Amino acid sequence: MSGVFVVLEDRDGRMGRTSWEAVAAAVALARQTGTMANAIVLGAQTGQLASEASKRVSGKIVRVEHPLLSRYTADGFSLALEQFIRAESPGYLVFPHTYQVRDYVPALAARFARVLIGDVIGIEDGPVFTRQLMQGRLSGSYRPAGAGPCFVSVQSGAFRAEATESSSAEISTFGPTIEPSQIRAKPGEPFRESAQTVDLGSAQMIVAVGRGIKEAENLPMIQDLASALGAEIAASRPICDNGWLPIERQVGSSGQTVAPKLYLAVGISGAIQHLVGMKGSQCIVAINKDPEAPIFEVADYGIVGDLFEVVPALTEAVKSTRH
Amino acid sequence: MKIIVAVKQVPERDAPVRIASSRQWIEESDLQFAMNESDAYALEEALQLKEKVGGEVVVISAGPERVATTIREALAKGADRAIHVECDDIGKRDALGVARLLAEAIRPENPDLVLTGLQSDDLGYGQTGVVMAELLSLPHASLILHVEKTDVGISVKRELEEGWFQKIELPTPAVLMIQSGGTRLRYATLMGIKRAKTKELRKVNAADLGIESAPVAVLENISLPHKQRSTQILQGTAKEAAATLVEKLKFEVRVI
């Protein structure tokens, strides 16, 4: 068992930022073992992705190619990588912690009697992997035990994608054997529920609201603050699930990723799924009654208090300073 | 349709958690427990499916004695019967260890569908369902918001990232990981609570299932998270704190 391989993810023919972050994690891991990080691209036609990868990865690039990998299926991807792993015996497989990875890598790992050490935010000597517990309130250190490859996925934003220029990467192709009958699911085309009319990604200021608001009837208070600031309004998942705000205003892993100059989080505890969508913001302000809420881990300024008192006071203060 | 729903009991949302002296788990005394949120949605989806197409809903949960209260809650909401896999070291097992327990307890039931939540709110491994599918050699799909029966199996609505969705057709039996928020959760009625007391709750001992419990990913140490930014907490009354914040936003952050 040797070698670190990062499995890159195809996002409409290109690599996403999270794949490059996974490369950074793989490089950190490879450094511990004194090797170079290698990369795997997976699909029906991977030439373009492989050449993109060769600019960032200094080790080998493997194109795992098969016509049945043209669309993602858990069965197809698991089979292809299972065969590659049995042939090459890599020591570590590193993935970006995406919805796709969460859907198939645990099954792949189980074929080797392993688990996915998922949503990792840090890699220490050993290696020991850090991941969050209790919705981000605690951290846990995990050490892989026993024989077999180690499967790791890294949280979006936890590792910095570095633009390294490399042109020496050797590119090879691995052809797995997959029968159509082995793919049991029939995936449909991706669709959206409604047209996207709000681009939170370009907003300079965002006021985001979470469970703490309690009732839909209390939302106008948040809207008043947003309009006083000239900010866009956004929400954590439960607010959109309840239908209080449209899904296009949802920030987090299932919604949009934003990085405004100001992100004002009101009544949001800061579950991991929300934080990954906003922690790149330049300035984060949190208003929450619970001083131990994980949102304060990423906040620059915090007000611990009742949002029903703080928000109206803040709206008034903003209005008077603007006059 | 015979549907099995695997649920987990977890510390209640926003419950204050303290690290145990072993530094390998949390202090459980004085802690309130509840049904894991996405598992509650898995149960709801199962009950709605049963109401539409008929059949049986069986709830299963692995854990110590306290788990029985969460099982009773599921029965009160409408599950027909339950299996409690008694296991005192559930927190020490990794996702593979827990999935093996559940898969072995589920196997003799031969269900048409196995549902579970996407991720637990405590350890958050988010893979028990996917691994169970692999162990049972069944097809699976995760991040599912809605399930419909078709002539040949099921059609599910799967959440993708950034506001996208897709439909997937799967043959049954299959295993699905349900995402929170796809539907409204029901409350247990008084009648439901009464009826739950008479429903079958079968106990299976983890040791009898003959499962290896040693983890392949060992949780060695639990600690408080490193702060990612230094937070300045603004003190005073609501009005004072608001005024200070406006000053900061104006002169330091320079956004207003």
Chai-1 contact restraints between the chains, C-beta under 6 A:
chainA,res_idxA,chainB,res_idxB,connection_type,confidence,min_distance_angstrom,max_distance_angstrom,comment,restraint_id
A,Y99,B,L143,contact,1.0,0.0,6.0,A-B,restraint_1
A,Y99,B,E161,contact,1.0,0.0,6.0,A-B,restraint_2
A,R102,B,G126,contact,1.0,0.0,6.0,A-B,restraint_3
A,D103,B,S142,contact,1.0,0.0,6.0,A-B,restraint_4
A,P106,B,Q127,contact,1.0,0.0,6.0,A-B,restraint_5
A,P106,B,V130,contact,1.0,0.0,6.0,A-B,restraint_6
A,P106,B,V131,contact,1.0,0.0,6.0,A-B,restraint_7
A,A107,B,V130,contact,1.0,0.0,6.0,A-B,restraint_8
A,A107,B,E134,contact,1.0,0.0,6.0,A-B,restraint_9
A,A110,B,V131,contact,1.0,0.0,6.0,A-B,restraint_10
A,A110,B,E134,contact,1.0,0.0,6.0,A-B,restraint_11
A,R114,B,V216,contact,1.0,0.0,6.0,A-B,restraint_12
A,V115,B,D94,contact,1.0,0.0,6.0,A-B,restraint_13
A,V115,B,A95,contact,1.0,0.0,6.0,A-B,restraint_14
A,V115,B,L96,contact,1.0,0.0,6.0,A-B,restraint_15
A,V115,B,V216,contact,1.0,0.0,6.0,A-B,restraint_16
A,V115,B,A217,contact,1.0,0.0,6.0,A-B,restraint_17
A,L116,B,Q127,contact,1.0,0.0,6.0,A-B,restraint_18
A,I117,B,A217,contact,1.0,0.0,6.0,A-B,restraint_19
A,L133,B,L123,contact,1.0,0.0,6.0,A-B,restraint_20
A,M134,B,V17,contact,1.0,0.0,6.0,A-B,restraint_21
A,M134,B,D122,contact,1.0,0.0,6.0,A-B,restraint_22
A,Q135,B,D121,contact,1.0,0.0,6.0,A-B,restraint_23
A,R137,B,V17,contact,1.0,0.0,6.0,A-B,restraint_24
A,L138,B,I222,contact,1.0,0.0,6.0,A-B,restraint_25
A,S139,B,S223,contact,1.0,0.0,6.0,A-B,restraint_26
A,S139,B,P225,contact,1.0,0.0,6.0,A-B,restraint_27
A,G140,B,L219,contact,1.0,0.0,6.0,A-B,restraint_28
A,G140,B,I222,contact,1.0,0.0,6.0,A-B,restraint_29
A,S141,B,E220,contact,1.0,0.0,6.0,A-B,restraint_30
A,S141,B,N221,contact,1.0,0.0,6.0,A-B,restraint_31
A,Y142,B,A217,contact,1.0,0.0,6.0,A-B,restraint_32
A,Y142,B,L219,contact,1.0,0.0,6.0,A-B,restraint_33
A,R143,B,V218,contact,1.0,0.0,6.0,A-B,restraint_34
A,R143,B,E220,contact,1.0,0.0,6.0,A-B,restraint_35
A,P144,B,A217,contact,1.0,0.0,6.0,A-B,restraint_36
A,A145,B,V216,contact,1.0,0.0,6.0,A-B,restraint_37
A,A145,B,V218,contact,1.0,0.0,6.0,A-B,restraint_38
A,G146,B,V216,contact,1.0,0.0,6.0,A-B,restraint_39
A,R184,B,P139,contact,1.0,0.0,6.0,A-B,restraint_40
A,R184,B,P171,contact,1.0,0.0,6.0,A-B,restraint_41
A,A185,B,P139,contact,1.0,0.0,6.0,A-B,restraint_42
A,A185,B,I168,contact,1.0,0.0,6.0,A-B,restraint_43
A,A185,B,L170,contact,1.0,0.0,6.0,A-B,restraint_44
A,K186,B,E169,contact,1.0,0.0,6.0,A-B,restraint_45
A,P187,B,Q166,contact,1.0,0.0,6.0,A-B,restraint_46
A,P187,B,I168,contact,1.0,0.0,6.0,A-B,restraint_47
A,G188,B,Q166,contact,1.0,0.0,6.0,A-B,restraint_48
A,G188,B,K167,contact,1.0,0.0,6.0,A-B,restraint_49
A,P190,B,L160,contact,1.0,0.0,6.0,A-B,restraint_50
A,P190,B,W164,contact,1.0,0.0,6.0,A-B,restraint_51
A,P190,B,Q166,contact,1.0,0.0,6.0,A-B,restraint_52
A,F191,B,F165,contact,1.0,0.0,6.0,A-B,restraint_53
A,R192,B,G163,contact,1.0,0.0,6.0,A-B,restraint_54
A,R192,B,W164,contact,1.0,0.0,6.0,A-B,restraint_55
A,M205,B,V255,contact,1.0,0.0,6.0,A-B,restraint_56
A,D241,B,G181,contact,1.0,0.0,6.0,A-B,restraint_57
A,I247,B,G163,contact,1.0,0.0,6.0,A-B,restraint_58
A,S254,B,E159,contact,1.0,0.0,6.0,A-B,restraint_59
A,K261,B,V255,contact,1.0,0.0,6.0,A-B,restraint_60
A,L262,B,V255,contact,1.0,0.0,6.0,A-B,restraint_61
A,C283,B,V253,contact,1.0,0.0,6.0,A-B,restraint_62
A,F296,B,T231,contact,1.0,0.0,6.0,A-B,restraint_63
A,E297,B,P225,contact,1.0,0.0,6.0,A-B,restraint_64
A,E297,B,K227,contact,1.0,0.0,6.0,A-B,restraint_65
A,E297,B,Q228,contact,1.0,0.0,6.0,A-B,restraint_66
A,V298,B,Q228,contact,1.0,0.0,6.0,A-B,restraint_67
A,V298,B,R229,contact,1.0,0.0,6.0,A-B,restraint_68
A,A299,B,T231,contact,1.0,0.0,6.0,A-B,restraint_69
A,D300,B,R229,contact,1.0,0.0,6.0,A-B,restraint_70
A,Y301,B,Q232,contact,1.0,0.0,6.0,A-B,restraint_71
A,Y301,B,K248,contact,1.0,0.0,6.0,A-B,restraint_72
A,G302,B,T231,contact,1.0,0.0,6.0,A-B,restraint_73
A,G302,B,I233,contact,1.0,0.0,6.0,A-B,restraint_74
A,I303,B,L234,contact,1.0,0.0,6.0,A-B,restraint_75
A,I303,B,A241,contact,1.0,0.0,6.0,A-B,restraint_76
A,G305,B,A238,contact,1.0,0.0,6.0,A-B,restraint_77
A,E309,B,A238,contact,1.0,0.0,6.0,A-B,restraint_78
A,V310,B,A238,contact,1.0,0.0,6.0,A-B,restraint_79
A,A313,B,A238,contact,1.0,0.0,6.0,A-B,restraint_80
A,A313,B,K239,contact,1.0,0.0,6.0,A-B,restraint_81
A,A313,B,A242,contact,1.0,0.0,6.0,A-B,restraint_82
A,L314,B,A242,contact,1.0,0.0,6.0,A-B,restraint_83
A,A317,B,A242,contact,1.0,0.0,6.0,A-B,restraint_84
A,A317,B,A243,contact,1.0,0.0,6.0,A-B,restraint_85
A,A317,B,V246,contact,1.0,0.0,6.0,A-B,restraint_86
A,V318,B,V246,contact,1.0,0.0,6.0,A-B,restraint_87
A,T321,B,V246,contact,1.0,0.0,6.0,A-B,restraint_88
